[in-house]
Amino acid sequence: MNAHLTVTDLAIRRGGIPVLEGVSFTLQPGRALVLRGPNGVGKTTLLRTLAGLQPPLAGTISMPPDAIAYSGHADGLKATLSVTENLSFWAAIYGTGGFAPVLEAMNLEALQGRLAGSLSAGQKRRLGLARLLVSGRPIWMLDEPTVSLDAASVALFAQAVRAHLAGGGAALMATHIDLGIAEAEVLDLAPFKARPSTAGGNAGGRGREFDEAFA
């Protein structure tokens, strides 16, 4: 499962406007990195860029092929399928086979016959996160994963992340919640805010300092 993610002097944009520049870090197996910063700083845009959903303005992203499982604001569910049918679908997509342990890990056993469209917001979120567990991908990228979760479900999710790290996986998360994961480092994106005059370049030195900090 082991896979490294290396980001070097990355510049990204949102709506055609540069938002971050000079972002550099290395995420190693068994490590978690939490992205922090004020609303609008570019956390979601950074995750979307790293996940390949939009191109960067500058810089490089290095990781093995098919290494990422991405979870954004949407839960990625098919409303007319049951809990088990949704998980079976994603297990088939990722080619990972069974998913029975995932039901227990995300407290979905009592809901497995329910249609996803009939679940509460928190239950849908747990099912959406369960998709990560059946992906078999070494690098999890999560955008505000604890939205709609109660305290017990947040603890379940944190436990799943710790198990993923213990198995050689890695996690990159944008969240304001302290998950209590000792392995997690924090990267504040505020220092990488793009300057008004930026036309797509990078900020070199600032990124290299963080590259060393998270290597």
CYANA upper distance limits for C-alpha pairs under 8 A (distance plus 0.5 A):
  1 MET  CA    136 GLY  CA      8.31
  1 MET  CA    137 ARG  CA      7.72
  1 MET  CA    138 PRO  CA      5.69
  1 MET  CA    167 GLY  CA      7.92
  1 MET  CA    168 GLY  CA      6.41
  1 MET  CA    169 GLY  CA      6.64
  2 ASN  CA     29 PRO  CA      5.97
  2 ASN  CA    138 PRO  CA      6.74
  2 ASN  CA    168 GLY  CA      5.69
  2 ASN  CA    169 GLY  CA      6.43
  3 ALA  CA     28 GLN  CA      7.48
  3 ALA  CA     29 PRO  CA      6.42
  3 ALA  CA     63 MET  CA      7.44
  3 ALA  CA     64 PRO  CA      7.16
  3 ALA  CA     67 ALA  CA      7.58
  3 ALA  CA    138 PRO  CA      6.70
  3 ALA  CA    139 ILE  CA      7.63
  3 ALA  CA    169 GLY  CA      7.73
  3 ALA  CA    170 ALA  CA      8.29
  4 HIS  CA     26 THR  CA      7.71
  4 HIS  CA     27 LEU  CA      6.35
  4 HIS  CA     28 GLN  CA      5.43
  4 HIS  CA     29 PRO  CA      6.71
  4 HIS  CA     62 SER  CA      8.40
  4 HIS  CA     63 MET  CA      6.34
  4 HIS  CA     64 PRO  CA      8.05
  5 LEU  CA     26 THR  CA      6.21
  5 LEU  CA     27 LEU  CA      5.55
  5 LEU  CA     28 GLN  CA      7.15
  5 LEU  CA     61 ILE  CA      7.84
  5 LEU  CA     62 SER  CA      6.28
  5 LEU  CA     63 MET  CA      5.36
  6 THR  CA     24 SER  CA      8.05
  6 THR  CA     25 PHE  CA      6.53
  6 THR  CA     26 THR  CA      4.90
  6 THR  CA     27 LEU  CA      6.87
  6 THR  CA     61 ILE  CA      6.41
  6 THR  CA     62 SER  CA      5.54
  6 THR  CA     63 MET  CA      7.10
  7 VAL  CA     23 VAL  CA      7.55
  7 VAL  CA     24 SER  CA      5.38
  7 VAL  CA     25 PHE  CA      5.77
  7 VAL  CA     26 THR  CA      6.72
  7 VAL  CA     59 GLY  CA      8.11
  7 VAL  CA     60 THR  CA      6.38
  7 VAL  CA     61 ILE  CA      5.23
  7 VAL  CA     62 SER  CA      6.91
  8 THR  CA     22 GLY  CA      7.91
  8 THR  CA     23 VAL  CA      6.95
  8 THR  CA     24 SER  CA      4.88
  8 THR  CA     25 PHE  CA      7.21
  8 THR  CA     59 GLY  CA      6.10
  8 THR  CA     60 THR  CA      5.75
  8 THR  CA     61 ILE  CA      7.11
  8 THR  CA    207 GLY  CA      7.84
  8 THR  CA    208 ARG  CA      8.42
  8 THR  CA    211 ASP  CA      8.33
  9 ASP  CA     21 GLU  CA      7.35
  9 ASP  CA     22 GLY  CA      4.57
  9 ASP  CA     23 VAL  CA      5.51
  9 ASP  CA     24 SER  CA      5.71
  9 ASP  CA     58 ALA  CA      7.71
  9 ASP  CA     59 GLY  CA      5.26
  9 ASP  CA     60 THR  CA      7.38
  9 ASP  CA    202 ASN  CA      6.45
  9 ASP  CA    203 ALA  CA      7.39
  9 ASP  CA    204 GLY  CA      6.39
  9 ASP  CA    207 GLY  CA      6.46
  9 ASP  CA    208 ARG  CA      8.25
 10 LEU  CA     20 LEU  CA      8.26
 10 LEU  CA     21 GLU  CA      6.26
 10 LEU  CA     22 GLY  CA      5.68
 10 LEU  CA     23 VAL  CA      5.31
 10 LEU  CA     24 SER  CA      6.95
 10 LEU  CA     56 PRO  CA      7.44
 10 LEU  CA     57 LEU  CA      7.93
 10 LEU  CA     58 ALA  CA      6.00
 10 LEU  CA     59 GLY  CA      4.59
 10 LEU  CA     60 THR  CA      6.68
 10 LEU  CA     61 ILE  CA      8.24
 10 LEU  CA    202 ASN  CA      7.26
 11 ALA  CA     18 PRO  CA      7.75
 11 ALA  CA     19 VAL  CA      8.21
 11 ALA  CA     20 LEU  CA      5.93
 11 ALA  CA     21 GLU  CA      4.47
 11 ALA  CA     22 GLY  CA      6.44
 11 ALA  CA     23 VAL  CA      7.25
 11 ALA  CA     56 PRO  CA      6.52
 11 ALA  CA     57 LEU  CA      5.64
 11 ALA  CA     58 ALA  CA      5.44
 11 ALA  CA     59 GLY  CA      6.73
 11 ALA  CA    200 GLY  CA      7.09
 11 ALA  CA    201 GLY  CA      7.29
 11 ALA  CA    202 ASN  CA      6.33
 12 ILE  CA     18 PRO  CA      6.25
 12 ILE  CA     19 VAL  CA      6.56
 12 ILE  CA     20 LEU  CA      5.95
 12 ILE  CA     21 GLU  CA      7.01
 12 ILE  CA     45 THR  CA      7.83
 12 ILE  CA     46 LEU  CA      7.34
 12 ILE  CA     49 THR  CA      7.86
 12 ILE  CA     55 PRO  CA      8.33
 12 ILE  CA     56 PRO  CA      5.45
 12 ILE  CA     57 LEU  CA      5.65
 12 ILE  CA     58 ALA  CA      7.66
 12 ILE  CA    200 GLY  CA      8.27
 13 ARG  CA     17 ILE  CA      5.56
 13 ARG  CA     18 PRO  CA      4.46
 13 ARG  CA     19 VAL  CA      5.66
 13 ARG  CA     20 LEU  CA      7.45
 13 ARG  CA     45 THR  CA      7.79
 13 ARG  CA     56 PRO  CA      7.74
 13 ARG  CA     57 LEU  CA      7.26
 14 ARG  CA     18 PRO  CA      6.88
 14 ARG  CA     19 VAL  CA      7.00
 14 ARG  CA     42 GLY  CA      8.37
 14 ARG  CA     45 THR  CA      7.07
 18 PRO  CA     57 LEU  CA      8.41
 18 PRO  CA    194 ALA  CA      6.49
 18 PRO  CA    198 THR  CA      7.45
 18 PRO  CA    199 ALA  CA      7.71
 18 PRO  CA    200 GLY  CA      7.04
 19 VAL  CA     41 VAL  CA      7.34
 19 VAL  CA     42 GLY  CA      6.61
 19 VAL  CA    193 LYS  CA      6.31
 19 VAL  CA    194 ALA  CA      5.47
 20 LEU  CA     41 VAL  CA      8.11
 20 LEU  CA     42 GLY  CA      7.14
 20 LEU  CA    189 LEU  CA      8.37
 20 LEU  CA    192 PHE  CA      5.84
 20 LEU  CA    193 LYS  CA      5.09
 20 LEU  CA    194 ALA  CA      5.07
 21 GLU  CA    192 PHE  CA      5.96
 21 GLU  CA    193 LYS  CA      6.88
 21 GLU  CA    194 ALA  CA      5.79
 21 GLU  CA    200 GLY  CA      8.44
 21 GLU  CA    201 GLY  CA      7.60
 21 GLU  CA    202 ASN  CA      5.37
 21 GLU  CA    203 ALA  CA      6.20
 22 GLY  CA     59 GLY  CA      8.35
 22 GLY  CA    192 PHE  CA      6.75
 22 GLY  CA    202 ASN  CA      5.13
 22 GLY  CA    203 ALA  CA      4.67
 22 GLY  CA    204 GLY  CA      5.80
 22 GLY  CA    205 GLY  CA      8.04
 22 GLY  CA    206 ARG  CA      6.91
 22 GLY  CA    207 GLY  CA      5.39
 23 VAL  CA    192 PHE  CA      6.82
 23 VAL  CA    203 ALA  CA      8.38
 23 VAL  CA    206 ARG  CA      8.21
 23 VAL  CA    207 GLY  CA      5.41
 23 VAL  CA    210 PHE  CA      8.47
 24 SER  CA    207 GLY  CA      5.04
 24 SER  CA    208 ARG  CA      6.62
 24 SER  CA    210 PHE  CA      6.67
 24 SER  CA    211 ASP  CA      5.66
 25 PHE  CA    207 GLY  CA      7.86
 25 PHE  CA    208 ARG  CA      8.27
 25 PHE  CA    210 PHE  CA      6.32
 25 PHE  CA    211 ASP  CA      4.56
 25 PHE  CA    212 GLU  CA      7.89
 25 PHE  CA    213 ALA  CA      8.27
 25 PHE  CA    214 PHE  CA      6.30
 25 PHE  CA    215 ALA  CA      7.30
 26 THR  CA    211 ASP  CA      6.54
 26 THR  CA    214 PHE  CA      6.21
 26 THR  CA    215 ALA  CA      5.51
 27 LEU  CA     31 ARG  CA      7.04
 27 LEU  CA     32 ALA  CA      7.84
 27 LEU  CA     33 LEU  CA      7.71
 27 LEU  CA    170 ALA  CA      7.60
 27 LEU  CA    214 PHE  CA      7.30
 27 LEU  CA    215 ALA  CA      7.26
 28 GLN  CA    170 ALA  CA      7.17
 28 GLN  CA    215 ALA  CA      7.67
 29 PRO  CA    165 LEU  CA      7.53
 29 PRO  CA    168 GLY  CA      5.56
 29 PRO  CA    169 GLY  CA      5.69
 29 PRO  CA    170 ALA  CA      5.60
 30 GLY  CA    164 HIS  CA      8.26
 30 GLY  CA    165 LEU  CA      4.73
 30 GLY  CA    166 ALA  CA      6.46
 30 GLY  CA    167 GLY  CA      7.73
 30 GLY  CA    168 GLY  CA      5.35
 30 GLY  CA    169 GLY  CA      5.86
 30 GLY  CA    170 ALA  CA      5.80
 30 GLY  CA    183 GLU  CA      8.22
 31 ARG  CA    165 LEU  CA      6.75
 31 ARG  CA    169 GLY  CA      7.99
 31 ARG  CA    170 ALA  CA      5.67
 31 ARG  CA    171 ALA  CA      7.19
 31 ARG  CA    183 GLU  CA      6.26
 31 ARG  CA    184 ALA  CA      6.90
 31 ARG  CA    185 GLU  CA      8.42
 32 ALA  CA    165 LEU  CA      8.00
 32 ALA  CA    170 ALA  CA      6.13
 32 ALA  CA    171 ALA  CA      5.10
 32 ALA  CA    172 LEU  CA      6.31
 32 ALA  CA    173 MET  CA      8.18
 32 ALA  CA    183 GLU  CA      6.44
 32 ALA  CA    184 ALA  CA      4.88
 32 ALA  CA    185 GLU  CA      6.76
 33 LEU  CA    171 ALA  CA      6.85
 33 LEU  CA    172 LEU  CA      5.42
 33 LEU  CA    173 MET  CA      6.82
 33 LEU  CA    184 ALA  CA      5.72
 33 LEU  CA    185 GLU  CA      5.31
 33 LEU  CA    186 VAL  CA      6.16
 33 LEU  CA    187 LEU  CA      7.37
 34 VAL  CA    172 LEU  CA      6.46
 34 VAL  CA    173 MET  CA      5.33
 34 VAL  CA    174 ALA  CA      6.17
 34 VAL  CA    175 THR  CA      7.23
 34 VAL  CA    184 ALA  CA      7.01
 34 VAL  CA    185 GLU  CA      6.58
 34 VAL  CA    186 VAL  CA      5.22
 34 VAL  CA    187 LEU  CA      6.58
 35 LEU  CA     43 LYS  CA      7.10
 35 LEU  CA    172 LEU  CA      7.88
 35 LEU  CA    173 MET  CA      6.45
 35 LEU  CA    174 ALA  CA      5.15
 35 LEU  CA    175 THR  CA      7.27
 35 LEU  CA    186 VAL  CA      6.56
 35 LEU  CA    187 LEU  CA      5.58
 35 LEU  CA    188 ASP  CA      6.60
 35 LEU  CA    189 LEU  CA      7.36
 36 ARG  CA     43 LYS  CA      7.87
 36 ARG  CA    174 ALA  CA      6.93
 36 ARG  CA    175 THR  CA      7.41
 36 ARG  CA    176 HIS  CA      7.46
 36 ARG  CA    186 VAL  CA      7.39
 36 ARG  CA    187 LEU  CA      6.57
 36 ARG  CA    188 ASP  CA      5.25
 36 ARG  CA    189 LEU  CA      6.62
 37 GLY  CA     41 VAL  CA      6.63
 37 GLY  CA     43 LYS  CA      8.00
 37 GLY  CA    188 ASP  CA      6.00
 37 GLY  CA    189 LEU  CA      5.92
 37 GLY  CA    190 ALA  CA      6.06
 38 PRO  CA    190 ALA  CA      7.81
 41 VAL  CA    189 LEU  CA      7.43
 41 VAL  CA    190 ALA  CA      7.07
 41 VAL  CA    193 LYS  CA      7.29
 42 GLY  CA     46 LEU  CA      6.44
 42 GLY  CA    189 LEU  CA      8.21
 43 LYS  CA     47 LEU  CA      6.86
 43 LYS  CA    143 ASP  CA      8.48
 43 LYS  CA    174 ALA  CA      6.85
 43 LYS  CA    189 LEU  CA      8.02
 44 THR  CA     48 ARG  CA      6.63
 44 THR  CA    143 ASP  CA      6.92
 44 THR  CA    174 ALA  CA      7.96
 45 THR  CA     49 THR  CA      6.59
 46 LEU  CA     50 LEU  CA      6.68
 47 LEU  CA     51 ALA  CA      6.54
 47 LEU  CA    141 MET  CA      7.32
 47 LEU  CA    142 LEU  CA      8.23
 47 LEU  CA    143 ASP  CA      7.82
 48 ARG  CA     52 GLY  CA      6.87
 48 ARG  CA     53 LEU  CA      5.74
 48 ARG  CA     54 GLN  CA      6.89
 49 THR  CA     53 LEU  CA      6.13
 49 THR  CA     54 GLN  CA      5.47
 49 THR  CA     55 PRO  CA      6.46
 49 THR  CA     56 PRO  CA      6.72
 50 LEU  CA     61 ILE  CA      7.55
 51 ALA  CA     68 ILE  CA      7.29
 51 ALA  CA     70 TYR  CA      7.06
 51 ALA  CA    141 MET  CA      8.12
 57 LEU  CA    200 GLY  CA      5.95
 57 LEU  CA    201 GLY  CA      7.96
 58 ALA  CA    200 GLY  CA      7.00
 58 ALA  CA    201 GLY  CA      6.86
 58 ALA  CA    202 ASN  CA      7.33
 59 GLY  CA    202 ASN  CA      8.01
 63 MET  CA     67 ALA  CA      7.49
 66 ASP  CA    137 ARG  CA      7.71
 67 ALA  CA    137 ARG  CA      5.80
 67 ALA  CA    138 PRO  CA      6.12
 67 ALA  CA    139 ILE  CA      6.24
 68 ILE  CA    137 ARG  CA      6.16
 68 ILE  CA    138 PRO  CA      7.07
 68 ILE  CA    139 ILE  CA      5.33
 68 ILE  CA    140 TRP  CA      6.36
 68 ILE  CA    141 MET  CA      7.43
 69 ALA  CA    132 LEU  CA      6.68
 69 ALA  CA    135 SER  CA      7.18
 69 ALA  CA    137 ARG  CA      6.22
 69 ALA  CA    138 PRO  CA      8.21
 69 ALA  CA    139 ILE  CA      6.77
 69 ALA  CA    140 TRP  CA      5.50
 69 ALA  CA    141 MET  CA      6.69
 70 TYR  CA    132 LEU  CA      8.25
 70 TYR  CA    140 TRP  CA      6.56
 70 TYR  CA    141 MET  CA      5.25
 70 TYR  CA    142 LEU  CA      6.51
 71 SER  CA     75 ASP  CA      7.74
 71 SER  CA    128 GLY  CA      8.25
 71 SER  CA    129 LEU  CA      7.71
 71 SER  CA    132 LEU  CA      8.17
 71 SER  CA    140 TRP  CA      8.34
 71 SER  CA    141 MET  CA      6.69
 71 SER  CA    142 LEU  CA      5.33
 71 SER  CA    143 ASP  CA      6.76
 71 SER  CA    145 PRO  CA      7.95
 72 GLY  CA    142 LEU  CA      6.61
 72 GLY  CA    143 ASP  CA      5.48
 72 GLY  CA    144 GLU  CA      8.04
 72 GLY  CA    145 PRO  CA      8.23
 73 HIS  CA    143 ASP  CA      6.83
 73 HIS  CA    144 GLU  CA      7.56
 73 HIS  CA    145 PRO  CA      8.26
 75 ASP  CA    124 LYS  CA      7.27
 75 ASP  CA    125 ARG  CA      6.52
 75 ASP  CA    127 LEU  CA      8.16
 75 ASP  CA    128 GLY  CA      5.06
 75 ASP  CA    129 LEU  CA      7.99
 76 GLY  CA    128 GLY  CA      6.60
 77 LEU  CA     86 ASN  CA      7.17
 77 LEU  CA    116 ALA  CA      7.38
 77 LEU  CA    124 LYS  CA      8.34
 77 LEU  CA    127 LEU  CA      8.43
 77 LEU  CA    128 GLY  CA      7.05
 78 LYS  CA     86 ASN  CA      7.09
 78 LYS  CA    116 ALA  CA      7.16
 78 LYS  CA    117 GLY  CA      8.04
 79 ALA  CA    115 LEU  CA      6.89
 79 ALA  CA    116 ALA  CA      5.19
 79 ALA  CA    117 GLY  CA      4.54
 79 ALA  CA    118 SER  CA      8.16
 80 THR  CA    115 LEU  CA      6.41
 80 THR  CA    116 ALA  CA      7.01
 80 THR  CA    117 GLY  CA      6.77
 81 LEU  CA     85 GLU  CA      6.09
 81 LEU  CA     86 ASN  CA      6.45
 81 LEU  CA    115 LEU  CA      5.86
 81 LEU  CA    116 ALA  CA      6.56
 81 LEU  CA    117 GLY  CA      8.40
 82 SER  CA     86 ASN  CA      6.57
 82 SER  CA    112 GLN  CA      7.10
 82 SER  CA    113 GLY  CA      6.00
 82 SER  CA    114 ARG  CA      5.58
 82 SER  CA    115 LEU  CA      4.44
 82 SER  CA    116 ALA  CA      5.94
 83 VAL  CA     87 LEU  CA      6.88
 83 VAL  CA    108 LEU  CA      8.35
 83 VAL  CA    111 LEU  CA      7.22
 83 VAL  CA    112 GLN  CA      5.21
 83 VAL  CA    113 GLY  CA      6.59
 83 VAL  CA    114 ARG  CA      6.47
 83 VAL  CA    115 LEU  CA      6.70
 83 VAL  CA    116 ALA  CA      6.31
 83 VAL  CA    127 LEU  CA      7.61
 84 THR  CA     88 SER  CA      6.40
 84 THR  CA    112 GLN  CA      5.71
 84 THR  CA    113 GLY  CA      7.16
 85 GLU  CA     89 PHE  CA      6.51
 86 ASN  CA     90 TRP  CA      6.92
 86 ASN  CA    116 ALA  CA      8.37
 87 LEU  CA     91 ALA  CA      6.49
 87 LEU  CA     99 PHE  CA      7.41
 87 LEU  CA    130 ALA  CA      8.17
 87 LEU  CA    131 ARG  CA      6.98
 87 LEU  CA    134 VAL  CA      7.94
 88 SER  CA     92 ALA  CA      6.62
 88 SER  CA     97 GLY  CA      8.41
 88 SER  CA     98 GLY  CA      8.16
 88 SER  CA     99 PHE  CA      7.76
 89 PHE  CA     93 ILE  CA      6.77
 90 TRP  CA     94 TYR  CA      6.62
 90 TRP  CA    131 ARG  CA      7.05
 90 TRP  CA    134 VAL  CA      7.54
 90 TRP  CA    135 SER  CA      7.72
 91 ALA  CA     95 GLY  CA      6.14
 91 ALA  CA     96 THR  CA      5.70
 91 ALA  CA     97 GLY  CA      6.04
 91 ALA  CA     98 GLY  CA      7.49
 91 ALA  CA     99 PHE  CA      7.66
 91 ALA  CA    131 ARG  CA      8.50
 91 ALA  CA    134 VAL  CA      6.09
 91 ALA  CA    135 SER  CA      7.06
 92 ALA  CA     96 THR  CA      7.12
 92 ALA  CA     97 GLY  CA      6.98
 94 TYR  CA    134 VAL  CA      8.00
 94 TYR  CA    135 SER  CA      5.93
 94 TYR  CA    136 GLY  CA      7.69
 95 GLY  CA    135 SER  CA      8.44
 96 THR  CA    134 VAL  CA      6.93
 96 THR  CA    135 SER  CA      7.20
 96 THR  CA    136 GLY  CA      6.97
 98 GLY  CA    134 VAL  CA      8.43
 99 PHE  CA    103 LEU  CA      7.51
 99 PHE  CA    134 VAL  CA      6.76
100 ALA  CA    104 GLU  CA      7.72
101 PRO  CA    105 ALA  CA      6.70
102 VAL  CA    106 MET  CA      6.69
102 VAL  CA    130 ALA  CA      6.79
102 VAL  CA    133 LEU  CA      6.96
102 VAL  CA    134 VAL  CA      7.74
103 LEU  CA    107 ASN  CA      6.38
103 LEU  CA    108 LEU  CA      5.19
103 LEU  CA    109 GLU  CA      5.65
103 LEU  CA    112 GLN  CA      8.13
103 LEU  CA    130 ALA  CA      8.18
104 GLU  CA    108 LEU  CA      6.63
104 GLU  CA    109 GLU  CA      6.39
105 ALA  CA    156 LEU  CA      7.42
105 ALA  CA    160 ALA  CA      7.47
106 MET  CA    126 ARG  CA      6.55
106 MET  CA    127 LEU  CA      7.88
106 MET  CA    130 ALA  CA      6.92
106 MET  CA    153 SER  CA      8.05
106 MET  CA    156 LEU  CA      6.75
106 MET  CA    157 PHE  CA      7.63
107 ASN  CA    126 ARG  CA      8.46
107 ASN  CA    156 LEU  CA      8.48
108 LEU  CA    112 GLN  CA      6.56
108 LEU  CA    123 GLN  CA      8.49
108 LEU  CA    126 ARG  CA      8.30
108 LEU  CA    127 LEU  CA      7.91
114 ARG  CA    118 SER  CA      7.46
114 ARG  CA    119 LEU  CA      7.89
115 LEU  CA    119 LEU  CA      7.53
116 ALA  CA    124 LYS  CA      7.20
119 LEU  CA    123 GLN  CA      6.15
119 LEU  CA    124 LYS  CA      6.31
120 SER  CA    124 LYS  CA      6.61
121 ALA  CA    125 ARG  CA      6.71
121 ALA  CA    148 SER  CA      6.48
122 GLY  CA    126 ARG  CA      6.81
122 GLY  CA    147 VAL  CA      8.36
122 GLY  CA    148 SER  CA      5.30
122 GLY  CA    149 LEU  CA      5.49
122 GLY  CA    150 ASP  CA      7.79
123 GLN  CA    127 LEU  CA      6.76
124 LYS  CA    128 GLY  CA      6.53
125 ARG  CA    129 LEU  CA      6.65
125 ARG  CA    145 PRO  CA      8.41
125 ARG  CA    146 THR  CA      8.41
125 ARG  CA    147 VAL  CA      8.04
125 ARG  CA    148 SER  CA      7.36
125 ARG  CA    149 LEU  CA      7.61
126 ARG  CA    130 ALA  CA      6.58
126 ARG  CA    149 LEU  CA      8.18
126 ARG  CA    153 SER  CA      7.99
127 LEU  CA    131 ARG  CA      7.22
128 GLY  CA    132 LEU  CA      8.21
129 LEU  CA    133 LEU  CA      7.84
129 LEU  CA    145 PRO  CA      8.01
129 LEU  CA    157 PHE  CA      8.46
130 ALA  CA    134 VAL  CA      7.33
131 ARG  CA    135 SER  CA      6.80
132 LEU  CA    136 GLY  CA      8.04
132 LEU  CA    137 ARG  CA      8.20
132 LEU  CA    140 TRP  CA      7.69
133 LEU  CA    160 ALA  CA      8.47
137 ARG  CA    169 GLY  CA      8.46
138 PRO  CA    168 GLY  CA      7.88
138 PRO  CA    169 GLY  CA      5.07
138 PRO  CA    170 ALA  CA      6.68
139 ILE  CA    169 GLY  CA      6.42
139 ILE  CA    170 ALA  CA      5.37
139 ILE  CA    171 ALA  CA      6.12
139 ILE  CA    172 LEU  CA      8.04
140 TRP  CA    169 GLY  CA      8.33
140 TRP  CA    170 ALA  CA      6.78
140 TRP  CA    171 ALA  CA      5.12
140 TRP  CA    172 LEU  CA      6.65
140 TRP  CA    173 MET  CA      8.47
141 MET  CA    171 ALA  CA      6.45
141 MET  CA    172 LEU  CA      5.33
141 MET  CA    173 MET  CA      6.32
142 LEU  CA    171 ALA  CA      8.19
142 LEU  CA    172 LEU  CA      6.84
142 LEU  CA    173 MET  CA      5.22
142 LEU  CA    174 ALA  CA      6.84
143 ASP  CA    173 MET  CA      6.45
143 ASP  CA    174 ALA  CA      5.47
143 ASP  CA    175 THR  CA      7.37
144 GLU  CA    173 MET  CA      7.62
144 GLU  CA    174 ALA  CA      5.89
144 GLU  CA    175 THR  CA      5.28
144 GLU  CA    176 HIS  CA      8.14
145 PRO  CA    173 MET  CA      8.18
145 PRO  CA    174 ALA  CA      8.29
145 PRO  CA    175 THR  CA      7.55
146 THR  CA    154 VAL  CA      6.63
146 THR  CA    157 PHE  CA      8.45
146 THR  CA    175 THR  CA      8.10
146 THR  CA    177 ILE  CA      8.16
149 LEU  CA    153 SER  CA      6.05
149 LEU  CA    154 VAL  CA      6.44
150 ASP  CA    154 VAL  CA      6.68
151 ALA  CA    155 ALA  CA      6.80
152 ALA  CA    156 LEU  CA      6.90
153 SER  CA    157 PHE  CA      6.68
154 VAL  CA    158 ALA  CA      6.66
154 VAL  CA    179 LEU  CA      7.90
155 ALA  CA    159 GLN  CA      6.65
155 ALA  CA    179 LEU  CA      7.97
156 LEU  CA    160 ALA  CA      6.78
157 PHE  CA    161 VAL  CA      6.79
158 ALA  CA    162 ARG  CA      6.70
158 ALA  CA    179 LEU  CA      6.43
158 ALA  CA    180 GLY  CA      7.95
158 ALA  CA    181 ILE  CA      7.41
159 GLN  CA    163 ALA  CA      6.72
160 ALA  CA    164 HIS  CA      6.70
161 VAL  CA    165 LEU  CA      6.73
161 VAL  CA    171 ALA  CA      7.89
162 ARG  CA    166 ALA  CA      6.60
162 ARG  CA    181 ILE  CA      7.46
163 ALA  CA    167 GLY  CA      6.75
164 HIS  CA    168 GLY  CA      7.20
164 HIS  CA    169 GLY  CA      5.69
164 HIS  CA    170 ALA  CA      7.54
165 LEU  CA    169 GLY  CA      5.11
165 LEU  CA    170 ALA  CA      6.02
165 LEU  CA    171 ALA  CA      7.99
185 GLU  CA    214 PHE  CA      8.10
189 LEU  CA    193 LYS  CA      7.42
191 PRO  CA    206 ARG  CA      8.37
192 PHE  CA    203 ALA  CA      8.25
192 PHE  CA    206 ARG  CA      8.01
192 PHE  CA    207 GLY  CA      8.32
194 ALA  CA    198 THR  CA      6.85
203 ALA  CA    207 GLY  CA      7.37
204 GLY  CA    208 ARG  CA      7.13
205 GLY  CA    209 GLU  CA      7.12
206 ARG  CA    210 PHE  CA      7.54
207 GLY  CA    211 ASP  CA      6.69
208 ARG  CA    212 GLU  CA      6.92
209 GLU  CA    213 ALA  CA      6.98
210 PHE  CA    214 PHE  CA      6.69
211 ASP  CA    215 ALA  CA      6.46
